[in-house]
């Protein structure tokens, strides 16, 4: 497209990009219109360029904009796409911008958590992977009156793995930095900058970061978030929102995860994930919820919505790629 120019945003373009998105998106987006969200996800460091790429015509008018969230201090670690908007009649330009984004950022891995199912075919056109995000869960014991949130259907709980590796709490940034990062075969290549920012500096939720060690060597990091009974209005829920490390470590913390489920008194533990085989999760003690199996594991909890939520995602390089609930702009409060 010789009359279209693709580039990264420049310092000071925040308001113009926000106005363009508000004019061309089909709903009011809290991500760009609530200052606390915009500052966390998109504002550049110390007044630098915002985390957007744009397509513009020969007159410098925006035709499309895409907001992104780095998975590491250097974009080469990988990038989560968060917002993608095209002006009416220019969806093709929007797709061209998405295709150009890895090159503009110098990143090999581009992915997005929570796309519209109908757009999967657009990413298939680019040769990318786009599909449903799998959902896994482990039920705790029911309360005296039964299940307050979950509908277990005919599912049987999987065996608890034998006690092996423990979850050691990482209580602050200093402890995290002393640990360093575990080796992982997966992409994106999250780093300490990302973990500090995502789980210790996030202004809305408290996360529990856990180290998994053997003989003093760091094997993996896991991140959970407990939704309290006060927040749901009935029972706590435990969410596994991130895991960094080799797949084979997950079953070795299955016992520890079940103990955490017991200690928190949660009705269930759940996890959305792409890239780790269902067999690994089964060995960890988590069952897979399938779209038509009659099981309900609610996702929206404040207030509770006793229904399933299906997420879809895309990734341009699926080899060794993993995605969890907290990746990108997900696992945040639902603010209007």
GUKOL-627782 format. One record per atom (N, C-alpha, C): residue in three letters; x, y, z. Coordinates in pm, whole numbers, padded with zeros to 5 digits, always signed. Each point is the difference from the previous one (the first is absolute). Layout:
ALAXYZ/...
This chain:
UNK+00084-00118+00000/UNK-00084+00118+00000/UNK+00089+00125+00000/UNK+00036+00053-00118/UNK+00097+00110-00007/UNK-00049+00128+00065/UNK-00132+00020+00013/UNK-00053+00123+00057/UNK-00026-00010+00149/UNK+00043-00108+00062/UNK-00018-00020+00144/UNK+00136-00019+00066/UNK+00018+00067+00114/UNK+00126-00006+00073/UNK-00026-00062+00137/UNK+00081-00098+00038/UNK-00011-00066+00129/UNK+00117+00044+00087/UNK-00030+00040+00122/UNK+00107+00046+00089/UNK-00043-00016+00145/UNK+00098+00011+00092/UNK-00029+00005+00142/UNK-00041+00142+00038/UNK-00081+00010+00103/UNK-00045+00131+00047/UNK+00118+00083+00051/UNK-00019+00131-00002/UNK+00102+00093+00047/UNK-00043+00061+00133/UNK+00095+00053+00078/UNK-00038+00069+00124/UNK-00101+00111-00029/UNK-00100+00011+00086/UNK-00100+00105-00015/UNK-00120-00036-00084/UNK-00005-00122-00055/UNK-00114-00038-00084/UNK-00113-00066+00080/UNK+00013-00008+00131/UNK-00097-00072+00082/UNK-00143+00046-00027/UNK-00024+00131+00009/UNK-00137+00051-00014/UNK-00055-00025-00140/UNK+00083+00019-00102/UNK-00046-00019-00137/UNK-00037-00147-00025/UNK+00080-00091+00051/UNK-00030-00143-00018/UNK-00125-00038+00078/UNK-00013+00053+00121/UNK-00120-00028+00080/UNK-00126+00051-00072/UNK+00008+00121-00056/UNK-00116+00055-00072/UNK-00034-00085-00122/UNK+00102-00048-00071/UNK-00025-00085-00117/UNK-00070-00129+00041/UNK+00048-00064+00106/UNK-00061-00125+00045/UNK-00143+00023+00045/UNK-00024+00106+00077/UNK-00135+00030+00046/UNK-00095+00030-00116/UNK+00052+00052-00108/UNK-00084+00032-00116/UNK-00033-00123-00084/UNK+00084-00102+00005/UNK-00015-00111-00094/UNK-00026-00135+00064/UNK+00009-00010+00132/UNK-00031-00127+00064/UNK-00148-00002+00037/UNK-00057-00121+00009/UNK-00145-00011+00017/UNK-00044+00003+00146/UNK+00090+00032+00091/UNK-00037+00014+00140/UNK+00101+00090+00070/UNK-00038+00051+00117/UNK+00088+00082+00081/UNK+00098-00092+00073/UNK+00128+00017-00025/UNK+00101-00091+00054/UNK+00061+00055+00128/UNK-00027-00063+00114/UNK+00065+00046+00123/UNK+00152-00004-00006/UNK+00056-00092-00078/UNK+00145-00014-00006/UNK+00069+00130-00042/UNK-00063+00077-00085/UNK+00065+00125-00042/UNK-00064+00123+00062/UNK-00121-00014+00054/UNK-00070+00117+00052/UNK+00007+00015+00151/UNK+00034-00106+00071/UNK+00025+00013+00144/UNK+00149+00027+00019/UNK+00035+00113+00059/UNK+00143+00037+00010/UNK+00086-00106+00066/UNK-00053-00069+00104/UNK+00084-00098+00068/UNK+00032-00119-00089/UNK-00092-00039-00087/UNK+00028-00107-00094/UNK+00096+00046-00109/UNK-00028+00119-00056/UNK+00086+00049-00108/UNK+00144+00016+00048/UNK+00018+00055+00119/UNK+00134+00020+00051/UNK+00074-00132+00019/UNK-00071-00101+00048/UNK+00067-00127+00027/UNK+00034-00074-00129/UNK-00093-00001-00095/UNK+00018-00085-00117/UNK+00070+00070-00118/UNK-00027+00128-00024/UNK+00038+00060-00128/UNK+00090+00122+00008/UNK-00004+00073+00110/UNK+00080+00122+00006/UNK+00148-00034-00006/UNK+00075+00075-00077/UNK+00144-00023-00010/UNK+00072+00042+00127/UNK+00119-00052+00024/UNK+00075+00036+00120/UNK+00042+00146-00002/UNK-00030+00073+00108/UNK+00041+00139+00017/UNK-00033+00086-00122/UNK-00125-00012-00043/UNK-00045+00083-00111/UNK+00048-00045-00136/UNK+00051-00121-00010/UNK+00046-00051-00129/UNK-00116-00039-00090/UNK+00033-00064-00109/UNK-00102-00038-00098/UNK-00097-00102+00059/UNK-00130+00018-00021/UNK-00096-00099+00051/UNK+00015-00132-00075/UNK-00047-00107+00063/UNK+00015-00134-00058/UNK-00108-00025-00105/UNK+00014+00068-00112/UNK-00091-00015-00113/UNK+00080-00001-00129/UNK-00057-00066-00100/UNK+00045+00015-00138/UNK-00118+00052-00080/UNK+00028+00074-00107/UNK-00107+00058-00080/UNK+00027-00022-00148/UNK-00109-00003-00075/UNK+00006+00006-00146/UNK-00059+00134-00039/UNK+00068+00074-00087/UNK-00050+00132-00040/UNK+00008+00015-00151/UNK-00086+00085-00054/UNK-00001+00022-00144/UNK+00103+00107-00037/UNK+00001+00038-00128/UNK+00101+00094-00049/UNK-00013+00137+00065/UNK-00120+00031+00053/UNK-00021+00129+00067/UNK+00025-00007+00150/UNK+00045-00116+00048/UNK+00027-00015+00143/UNK-00121-00028+00084/UNK-00111-00039-00062/UNK-00121-00035+00074/UNK+00004-00147+00040/UNK-00035-00027+00126/UNK-00001-00138+00046/UNK-00106-00081-00075/UNK+00040-00120-00039/UNK-00094-00096-00056/UNK-00021-00119+00094/UNK+00098-00027+00084/UNK-00009-00110+00095/UNK+00098+00027+00114/UNK-00030-00059+00116/UNK+00090+00010+00116/UNK-00003-00131+00075/UNK+00113-00039+00055/UNK+00011-00123+00078/UNK+00080+00029+00126/UNK-00059-00028+00116/UNK+00070+00016+00127/UNK+00061-00132+00043/UNK+00118+00005+00061/UNK+00071-00122+00036/UNK+00058+00013+00142/UNK+00029-00117+00060/UNK+00056-00009+00134/UNK+00124-00088-00007/UNK+00119+00053+00029/UNK+00121-00084-00007/UNK-00001-00108+00106/UNK+00051-00117-00036/UNK+00014-00112+00094/UNK+00137+00001+00067/UNK+00081+00101-00028/UNK+00132+00014+00060/UNK+00048+00142-00021/UNK+00107+00037+00067/UNK+00050+00136-00013/UNK+00042+00030-00143/UNK+00050-00100-00070/UNK+00032+00012-00142/UNK-00112-00065-00080/UNK-00055+00067-00101/UNK-00110-00060-00077/UNK+00034-00134-00064/UNK+00129-00031-00013/UNK+00037-00128-00059/UNK-00046-00117+00086/UNK-00039+00028+00127/UNK-00052-00106+00086/UNK-00134-00051-00049/UNK-00075+00082-00071/UNK-00134-00033-00045/UNK-00094+00114+00035/UNK-00112+00006-00070/UNK-00093+00112+00017/UNK-00143-00052-00001/UNK-00081+00052+00093/UNK-00144-00027+00001/UNK-00072+00113-00070/UNK-00078-00029-00102/UNK-00086+00100-00061/UNK-00123+00017+00089/UNK-00039+00124+00022/UNK-00111+00027+00090/UNK-00120+00061-00073/UNK+00024+00099-00084/UNK-00108+00072-00070/UNK+00036+00007-00147/UNK-00099-00025-00084/UNK+00021+00010-00145/UNK-00125+00062-00060/UNK+00016+00117-00061/UNK-00113+00076-00053/UNK+00035+00050-00140/UNK-00094-00011-00091/UNK+00016+00055-00135/UNK-00117+00092-00032/UNK+00027+00105-00078/UNK-00107+00087-00046/UNK-00093-00076-00093/UNK-00123+00042-00006/UNK-00099-00067-00084/UNK+00051-00009-00144/UNK-00010-00121-00056/UNK+00045-00022-00137/UNK+00147-00031-00012/UNK+00071-00007+00113/UNK+00145-00022-00004/UNK+00042-00120+00083/UNK-00086-00101+00012/UNK+00037-00120+00075/UNK+00123-00068-00059/UNK+00012+00007-00132/UNK+00118-00059-00064/UNK+00128+00069+00045/UNK-00006+00131+00015/UNK+00116+00074+00050/UNK+00031-00043+00143/UNK-00105-00022+00080/UNK+00020-00046+00136/UNK+00072-00134+00004/UNK-00037-00089-00089/UNK+00066-00130-00006/UNK+00145+00014-00045/UNK+00023+00091-00095/UNK+00138+00027-00043/UNK+00083+00056+00115/UNK-00060+00085+00083/UNK+00072+00054+00115/UNK+00037-00111+00097/UNK-00095-00092+00024/UNK+00029-00110+00090/UNK+00115-00085-00054/UNK-00001-00023-00130/UNK+00106-00080-00062/UNK+00135+00071+00008/UNK-00003+00133-00002/UNK+00124+00078+00005/UNK+00053+00017+00142/UNK-00084-00022+00100/UNK+00037+00031+00138/UNK+00124-00074+00050/UNK+00016-00132-00026/UNK+00123-00065+00047/UNK+00128+00067-00052/UNK-00002+00040-00126/UNK+00116+00067-00055/UNK+00022+00138+00058/UNK-00107+00075+00023/UNK+00012+00133+00057/UNK+00060-00005+00140/UNK-00037-00102+00076/UNK+00044-00012+00139/UNK+00127-00083+00017/UNK+00037-00073-00104/UNK+00115-00089+00013/UNK-00028-00116+00092/UNK-00122-00052-00005/UNK-00037-00112+00086/UNK-00034-00122-00083/UNK+00042-00119+00040/UNK-00035-00120-00075/UNK-00139-00053+00034/UNK-00053+00036+00118/UNK-00125-00060+00049/UNK-00102+00109+00026/UNK-00112-00010-00071/UNK-00110+00094+00015/UNK-00125-00081+00030/UNK-00070+00035+00107/UNK-00118-00078+00040/UNK-00104+00094+00060/UNK-00123-00047+00005/UNK-00107+00078+00060/UNK-00092-00093+00077/UNK-00032+00039+00121/UNK-00089-00073+00087/UNK-00138+00064-00005/UNK-00103-00081-00030/UNK-00139+00045-00003/UNK-00033+00078-00127/UNK+00004-00070-00113/UNK-00047+00055-00125/UNK-00144-00047-00025/UNK-00067+00063-00092/UNK-00135-00043-00035/UNK+00009-00126-00086/UNK-00082-00100+00031/UNK+00010-00126-00076/UNK-00011+00019-00151/UNK-00083+00094-00042/UNK-00021+00020-00144/UNK+00125+00051-00070/UNK+00096+00057+00076/UNK+00121+00052-00064/UNK+00108-00104-00017/UNK-00020-00121+00051/UNK+00103-00104-00015/UNK+00038-00019-00146/UNK-00099+00007-00088/UNK+00028-00024-00142/UNK+00094+00106-00058/UNK-00002+00121+00056/UNK+00091+00104-00048/UNK+00145-00038+00029/UNK+00023-00054+00119/UNK+00136-00039+00037/UNK+00042-00128-00072/UNK-00097-00087-00028/UNK+00031-00116-00083/UNK+00047+00045-00138/UNK-00058+00109-00051/UNK+00042+00055-00129/UNK+00147+00040+00002/UNK+00048+00048+00115/UNK+00141+00036+00014/UNK+00090-00121+00024/UNK-00061-00119+00015/UNK+00077-00120+00029/UNK+00030-00017+00147/UNK-00075+00070+00087/UNK+00022-00007+00143/UNK-00097-00099+00064/UNK+00028-00038+00123/UNK-00089-00088+00076/UNK-00101+00085+00075/UNK-00126-00036-00009/UNK-00106+00071+00072/UNK-00106-00101+00039/UNK-00027-00014+00129/UNK-00093-00102+00045/UNK-00043+00027+00144/UNK-00082-00090+00052/UNK-00051+00011+00137/UNK+00111-00026+00101/UNK-00003+00076+00108/UNK+00092-00019+00111/UNK-00058-00108+00092/UNK+00079-00102+00029/UNK-00049-00111+00082/UNK-00017+00044+00146/UNK-00093-00067+00069/UNK-00033+00035+00139/UNK+00011-00125+00087/UNK+00080+00010+00108/UNK+00024-00113+00090/UNK-00046+00037+00141/UNK-00032-00102+00079/UNK-00050+00028+00135/UNK+00023-00120+00092/UNK-00001+00029+00129/UNK-00004-00103+00104/UNK-00099+00046+00105/UNK-00097-00083+00031/UNK-00101+00034+00098/UNK+00049-00030+00141/UNK-00031+00090+00092/UNK+00017-00029+00141/UNK-00124-00070+00051/UNK-00007-00028+00130/UNK-00119-00066+00054/UNK-00120+00094-00002/UNK-00120-00053-00024/UNK-00119+00086+00001/UNK-00033+00046+00142/UNK-00069+00112+00011/UNK-00044+00049+00129/UNK-00120-00078+00050/UNK-00048+00033+00119/UNK-00115-00072+00057/UNK-00124+00004-00087/UNK-00015+00108-00076/UNK-00117+00012-00088/UNK+00033-00036-00144/UNK+00117-00060-00024/UNK+00038-00035-00137/UNK+00092+00104-00060/UNK-00006+00011-00130/UNK+00089+00090-00073/UNK-00064+00137-00013/UNK+00071+00102+00041/UNK-00053+00136-00008/UNK+00018+00061-00139/UNK+00108-00036-00069/UNK+00031+00060-00129/UNK+00012-00104-00112/UNK+00076-00105+00025/UNK+00027-00100-00104/UNK-00120-00092-00021/UNK-00010-00052-00120/UNK-00093-00109-00032/UNK+00089-00115-00047/UNK+00022-00102+00085/UNK+00100-00102-00033/UNK-00043-00099-00106/UNK-00129-00007-00034/UNK-00044-00097-00099/UNK+00030-00141+00047/UNK+00042-00083-00094/UNK+00033-00140+00033/UNK+00149-00022+00017/UNK+00076+00108+00014/UNK+00146-00013+00007/UNK+00044-00062+00132/UNK+00102-00082-00007/UNK+00060-00060+00118/UNK+00134+00068+00027/UNK+00032+00029+00127/UNK+00129+00064+00028/UNK+00116-00092-00034/UNK+00104+00059-00055/UNK+00119-00077-00033/UNK+00080-00026+00127/UNK+00082-00105+00002/UNK+00082-00028+00119/UNK+00095+00115+00031/UNK+00027+00020+00128/UNK+00098+00099+00041/UNK+00139-00059-00020/UNK+00088+00069-00071/UNK+00135-00054-00016/UNK+00071-00016+00135/UNK+00099-00086+00003/UNK+00079-00018+00122/UNK+00076+00128+00033/UNK+00025+00022+00129/UNK+00074+00117+00043/UNK+00141-00002-00059/UNK+00036+00108-00067/UNK+00131+00008-00064/UNK+00061+00137+00027/UNK-00026+00097-00087/UNK+00057+00133+00015/UNK-00100+00094+00068/UNK+00052+00095+00077/UNK-00085+00094+00072/UNK-00007+00135-00072/UNK-00099+00077+00038/UNK-00013+00139-00044/UNK+00052+00090+00111/UNK+00110+00070-00027/UNK+00060+00089+00098/UNK-00040+00144-00031/UNK-00058+00072+00096/UNK-00047+00136-00030/UNK+00116+00095-00029/UNK-00021+00082-00103/UNK+00093+00109-00035/UNK-00073+00128+00038/UNK+00037+00058+00111/UNK-00086+00101+00062/UNK+00023+00142-00050/UNK+00113+00027-00063/UNK+00025+00137-00045/UNK+00098+00000-00118/UNK+00021+00119-00054/UNK+00085+00013-00118/UNK+00143-00040+00030/UNK+00050+00034+00119/UNK+00138-00035+00035/UNK+00019-00151-00001/UNK-00098-00073+00055/UNK+00009-00146-00001/UNK-00007-00054-00141/UNK-00082+00061-00085/UNK-00009-00042-00140/UNK+00133+00020-00071/UNK+00061+00115+00019/UNK+00126+00030-00068/UNK+00112-00090+00049/UNK-00006-00039+00126/UNK+00102-00092+00053/UNK-00012-00138-00063/UNK-00123-00039-00035/UNK-00021-00131-00063/UNK+00047-00003-00144/UNK-00024+00110-00074/UNK+00024-00003-00143/UNK-00115-00067-00072/UNK+00022-00035-00125/UNK-00103-00062-00082/UNK+00033-00146-00028/UNK-00101-00087-00001/UNK+00026-00139-00033/UNK+00020-00018-00151/UNK+00065-00107-00035/UNK+00010-00034-00142/UNK-00135-00053-00048/UNK-00035+00036-00122/UNK-00126-00049-00056/UNK+00016-00015-00151/UNK-00062-00102-00057/UNK+00004-00015-00145/UNK-00102+00086-00070/UNK-00083+00070+00077/UNK-00118+00064-00058/UNK+00024+00145-00039/UNK-00085+00047-00088/UNK-00010+00141-00034/UNK-00139+00047+00036/UNK-00015+00130+00025/UNK+00100+00106+00008/UNK+00100-00023+00114/UNK+00116+00064-00014/UNK+00107-00015+00098/UNK-00014+00109+00107/UNK-00092-00022+00092/UNK-00022+00097+00108/UNK+00125+00016+00084/UNK+00022+00123+00050/UNK+00119+00027+00078/UNK-00038+00060+00136/UNK+00101+00034+00081/UNK-00027+00056+00133/UNK-00074+00132-00009/UNK+00032+00081-00099/UNK-00070+00127-00020/UNK-00149-00026-00017/UNK-00034-00100-00078/UNK-00141-00031-00024/UNK-00068-00049+00128/UNK+00064-00093+00071/UNK-00061-00052+00122/UNK-00016+00108+00106/UNK+00100+00085+00015/UNK-00012+00111+00097/UNK-00120+00087-00034/UNK-00008+00035-00125/UNK-00105+00092-00042/UNK-00138-00066+00004/UNK-00008-00122-00051/UNK-00132-00062-00015/UNK-00058-00046+00133/UNK+00082-00053+00089/UNK-00054-00063+00119/UNK+00028+00073+00131/UNK+00101+00087+00003/UNK+00025+00075+00123/UNK-00043+00146-00012/UNK-00009+00053-00123/UNK-00036+00141-00017/UNK-00141+00019-00055/UNK-00071-00109-00030/UNK-00137+00015-00052/UNK-00087+00064+00107/UNK-00069+00110-00031/UNK-00067+00078+00106/UNK-00134-00054+00047/UNK-00052-00106-00062/UNK-00138-00039+00028/UNK-00017-00133+00072/UNK+00091-00095-00022/UNK-00012-00132+00061/UNK+00126-00033+00078/UNK-00017-00085+00102/UNK+00116-00059+00068/UNK+00025-00138-00059/UNK+00124-00025-00039/UNK+00040-00130-00053/UNK+00097-00066+00098/UNK-00005-00131+00004/UNK+00097-00079+00075/UNK+00096-00065-00099/UNK+00127+00037+00013/UNK+00105-00055-00086/UNK+00071-00109+00078/UNK+00023-00114-00066/UNK+00057-00118+00066/UNK+00124-00047-00075/UNK+00101-00036+00077/UNK+00120-00061-00058/UNK-00009-00151+00018/UNK+00046-00072-00102/UNK+00008-00146+00005/UNK+00148-00035-00012/UNK+00056-00056+00108/UNK+00143-00029+00002/UNK+00026-00145+00035/UNK+00114-00048-00045/UNK+00046-00134+00035/UNK+00149+00007+00023/UNK+00041-00038+00121/UNK+00142+00007+00033/UNK+00056+00140-00013/UNK-00082+00101+00029/UNK+00043+00138-00007/UNK-00008+00060-00139/UNK-00026-00081-00103/UNK-00005+00052-00138/UNK-00144+00036-00036/UNK-00018+00119-00056/UNK-00133+00045-00041/UNK-00043-00074-00126/UNK-00112-00073+00012/UNK-00053-00074-00114/UNK-00110+00075-00072/UNK-00083+00073+00076/UNK-00116+00065-00060/UNK-00053+00107+00092/UNK-00083+00087-00055/UNK-00079+00097+00078/UNK-00147-00020-00036/UNK-00084+00007+00100/UNK-00144-00006-00021/UNK-00064+00122+00063/UNK-00113+00041-00053/UNK-00072+00117+00051/UNK-00146-00037+00018/UNK-00052+00028+00118/UNK-00142-00025+00027/UNK-00065+00129+00049/UNK-00132+00001-00008/UNK-00079+00110+00057/UNK-00121-00062+00068/UNK-00023+00038+00125/UNK-00115-00049+00074/UNK-00110+00105-00001/UNK-00117-00038-00049/UNK-00117+00087+00007/UNK-00073-00035+00129/UNK-00012+00095+00090/UNK-00050-00028+00134/UNK-00151-00023+00000/UNK-00046-00062+00109/UNK-00144-00020+00017/UNK-00072+00134+00008/UNK+00066+00101+00056/UNK-00061+00133+00005/UNK-00023+00056-00139/UNK+00093-00030-00093/UNK-00013+00051-00136/UNK-00107-00077-00079/UNK-00006-00131+00016/UNK-00100-00078-00075/UNK-00136+00004+00067/UNK-00002+00032+00129/UNK-00125-00002+00074/UNK-00039-00137+00052/UNK+00088-00100-00020/UNK-00036-00135+00047/UNK+00124-00082+00039/UNK+00087-00031-00094/UNK+00114-00087+00026/UNK+00124+00055-00069/UNK+00121-00032+00051/UNK+00121+00039-00071/UNK+00020-00085-00126/UNK+00078+00054-00092/UNK+00042-00070-00121/UNK+00149+00024-00020/UNK+00072-00103-00039/UNK+00145+00009-00021/UNK+00028-00008-00150/UNK+00081+00091-00050/UNK+00031+00004-00143/UNK+00151-00013-00020/UNK+00040-00092-00085/UNK+00139-00012-00044/UNK+00011+00081-00128/UNK+00068+00115+00007/UNK-00004+00094-00111/UNK+00130+00007-00079/UNK+00107-00066+00049/UNK+00125+00000-00076/UNK+00089-00112+00053/UNK+00083-00051-00090/UNK+00100-00102+00035/UNK+00115+00017-00098/UNK+00121+00008+00054/UNK+00119+00018-00082/UNK+00097-00110+00037/UNK+00026-00089-00094/UNK+00089-00112+00025/UNK-00032-00114-00093/UNK+00072-00110+00009/UNK-00025-00116-00086/UNK-00133-00067+00035/UNK-00064-00058-00100/UNK-00128-00067+00020/UNK+00008-00109+00106/UNK+00111-00074+00002/UNK+00008-00116+00088/UNK+00002+00038+00149/UNK+00019+00129+00030/UNK-00003+00043+00140/UNK-00144+00010+00051/UNK-00094+00027-00089/UNK-00139+00020+00044/UNK-00056-00119+00079/UNK+00008-00123-00051/UNK-00053-00111+00080/UNK+00069-00015+00135/UNK+00123+00047+00010/UNK+00074-00013+00125/UNK-00049+00100+00107/UNK-00079+00100-00041/UNK-00060+00091+00099/UNK-00150-00024+00014/UNK-00050-00110-00057/UNK-00142-00029+00010/UNK-00047-00014+00144/UNK+00080-00069+00082/UNK-00034-00015+00142/UNK-00003+00136+00068/UNK+00101+00084-00028/UNK+00008+00131+00064/UNK-00117+00088-00042/UNK-00041-00009-00125/UNK-00115+00078-00045/UNK-00127-00046+00072/UNK-00013-00131+00018/UNK-00118-00051+00070/UNK+00001+00044+00147/UNK+00118+00004+00060/UNK+00010+00049+00138/UNK-00036+00148+00008/UNK+00040+00077-00101/UNK-00035+00142-00003/UNK-00151+00016-00015/UNK-00060-00083-00083/UNK-00146+00000-00015/UNK-00067-00028+00135/UNK+00055-00096+00073/UNK-00057-00035+00131/UNK+00019+00114+00100/UNK+00121+00059+00004/UNK+00027+00106+00099/UNK-00083+00124-00024/UNK-00023+00036-00125/UNK-00079+00119-00029/UNK-00149-00024+00018/UNK-00041-00127+00011/UNK-00142-00030+00010/UNK-00076+00027-00128/UNK+00072+00006-00112/UNK-00063+00034-00128/UNK-00089-00114-00049/UNK-00107+00039-00070/UNK-00089-00101-00057/UNK+00067-00072-00117/UNK+00084+00074-00072/UNK+00073-00063-00110/UNK+00125+00081-00034/UNK+00092-00067-00064/UNK+00117+00060-00063/UNK-00023-00009-00151/UNK+00024+00111-00071/UNK-00014-00009-00145/UNK+00117+00067-00070/UNK+00016-00033-00126/UNK+00112+00052-00080/UNK-00037-00003-00147/UNK+00012+00115-00066/UNK-00010+00006-00147/UNK+00142-00010-00056/UNK+00018-00088-00101/UNK+00135-00019-00053/UNK-00005-00049-00144/UNK+00096+00049-00076/UNK+00032-00056-00132/UNK+00146-00038+00000/UNK+00033-00109-00066/UNK+00139-00037-00022/UNK+00054-00111+00086/UNK-00068-00033+00111/UNK+00040-00112+00084/UNK-00102-00110-00019/UNK+00045-00121-00028/UNK-00088-00109-00041/UNK-00100-00036+00110/UNK-00124-00036-00038/UNK-00098-00043+00100/UNK+00050-00115+00089/UNK+00085-00087-00055/UNK+00052-00111+00079/UNK+00085+00050+00118/UNK+00071+00110-00020/UNK+00080+00058+00108/UNK-00092+00051+00111/UNK-00106+00068-00039/UNK-00094+00051+00099/UNK-00070-00115+00073/UNK-00031-00106-00072/UNK-00064-00115+00062/UNK+00092-00061+00106/UNK+00128-00011-00031/UNK+00096-00053+00097/UNK+00018+00095+00118/UNK-00029+00128-00020/UNK+00008+00099+00107/UNK-00121-00008+00092/UNK-00106-00066-00047/UNK-00121-00014+00080/UNK-00112+00091-00043/UNK+00015+00066-00115/UNK-00102+00090-00051/UNK-00072-00065-00118/UNK-00131+00009+00001/UNK-00084-00050-00109/UNK-00019+00111-00104/UNK-00028-00040-00122/UNK-00029+00099-00102/UNK-00152+00018-00014/UNK-00042+00125+00003/UNK-00141+00029-00027/UNK-00017+00014-00151/UNK-00091-00079-00053/UNK-00029+00004-00143/UNK-00130+00075-00025/UNK-00017+00060-00116/UNK-00116+00087-00022/UNK-00135-00064+00023/UNK-00014-00130-00025/UNK-00132-00063+00009/UNK-00005-00112+00103/UNK+00084+00006+00104/UNK+00002-00113+00095/UNK-00091+00021+00120/UNK-00071+00111+00006/UNK-00093+00024+00109/UNK+00063+00059+00125/UNK+00131+00014+00002/UNK+00069+00058+00115/UNK+00000+00152-00013/UNK-00024+00067+00111/UNK+00009+00146+00002/UNK+00104+00040+00104/UNK+00100+00074-00046/UNK+00104+00056+00087/UNK+00000+00150-00025/UNK-00073+00076+00080/UNK-00017+00143-00029/UNK+00131+00076-00006/UNK+00005+00095-00092/UNK+00116+00085-00015/UNK-00025+00138+00060/UNK-00117+00058-00024/UNK-00034+00130+00057/UNK-00054-00021+00141/UNK+00065+00062+00097/UNK-00027-00033+00140/UNK-00039+00120+00086/UNK+00013+00121-00051/UNK-00027+00118+00084/UNK-00092+00099-00073/UNK-00130-00025-00002/UNK-00075-00107+00065/UNK+00007-00129-00082/UNK-00035-00113+00062/UNK+00009-00128-00072/UNK-00101-00011-00114/UNK+00046-00055-00110/UNK-00086-00037-00112/UNK+00015-00151-00018/UNK-00104-00074+00035/UNK+00011-00147+00001/UNK-00013-00053-00143/UNK+00106+00025-00075/UNK+00005-00041-00140/UNK+00147-00013-00038/UNK+00024-00070-00110/UNK+00136-00013-00050/UNK+00036+00118-00089/UNK+00128+00029-00005/UNK+00053+00102-00090/UNK+00101-00065-00092/UNK-00018+00018-00129/UNK+00095-00053-00098/UNK+00088+00113-00051/UNK+00128-00021+00005/UNK+00096+00094-00056/UNK+00060-00058-00129/UNK+00034+00090-00091/UNK+00071-00039-00122/UNK+00126+00086-00011/UNK+00099-00052-00069/UNK+00128+00069-00008/UNK+00061-00021-00137/UNK+00101+00082-00032/UNK+00082-00028-00117/UNK+00147+00011+00038/UNK+00085-00067-00077/UNK+00145+00012+00013/UNK+00061-00021-00138/UNK+00102+00079-00031/UNK+00062-00012-00132/UNK+00103-00113-00007/UNK+00058-00037+00116/UNK+00100-00106+00005/UNK-00040-00099+00109/UNK-00076-00105-00034/UNK-00053-00087+00104/UNK+00100-00098+00061/UNK+00115-00023-00063/UNK+00095-00096+00055/UNK+00051+00048+00136/UNK-00020-00084+00103/UNK+00045+00026+00137/UNK-00074+00116+00068/UNK-00105+00049-00062/UNK-00075+00112+00056/UNK-00092-00047+00113/UNK-00009+00082+00107/UNK-00098-00024+00105/UNK-00073+00129+00033/UNK-00123-00014+00044/UNK-00081+00116+00042/UNK-00079-00038+00124/UNK-00010+00096+00093/UNK-00079-00018+00122/UNK-00098+00117+00015/UNK-00085-00012+00100/UNK-00107+00098+00021/UNK+00054+00143+00018/UNK+00111+00015+00072/UNK+00049+00134+00031/UNK+00080+00063-00113/UNK+00017-00069-00112/UNK+00080+00054-00109/UNK-00079+00107-00076/UNK+00074+00096-00054/UNK-00065+00109-00071/UNK-00074+00090+00097/UNK-00122+00040-00039/UNK-00077+00092+00084/UNK-00110-00073+00077/UNK+00012-00131+00012/UNK-00103-00076+00071/UNK+00031-00008+00150/UNK-00089-00063+00074/UNK+00006-00007+00145/UNK+00012+00139+00061/UNK-00100+00078-00022/UNK-00009+00136+00054/UNK-00145+00024+00042/UNK-00024+00103+00083/UNK-00138+00029+00039/UNK-00085+00041-00121/UNK-00127-00033+00005/UNK-00093+00040-00104/UNK-00054+00138+00035/UNK+00070+00103-00044/UNK-00039+00138+00027/UNK-00054+00063-00127/UNK-00099+00083+00013/UNK-00060+00064-00118/UNK+00060+00138-00021/
